Amino acid sequence: MKIAAFFFLIVTGVFLSSCASDFDPNAGADYADPDPLRTQGRIQQMHSDAMRQQF
C-alpha cells in the first residue's frame, strides 16, 4: 500500500512539473486591437457614473 502511494506521488509530481513547464508567463496574448473611440467612450461613461454616485 505504501509503495502504491509513493508511486502515485511520483507520477503526480512529474505530471504537475510538466504542466508548469508548459506555461510561459511571458508569452504574448492574442487580443484584438481595441477601438480608441469606443474605449474613450467607455472611460467617459464610467467616470460619469462614478461622479453621479459620489454626489
Number of C-alpha atoms within 10 A of each C-alpha: 6 7 8 9 10 11 12 12 12 12 12 12 12 12 11 11 11 11 10 10 8 8 9 8 7 6 7 7 7 6 6 6 6 8 8 9 9 10 11 11 11 12 12 12 12 12 12 12 11 11 10 9 8 7 5
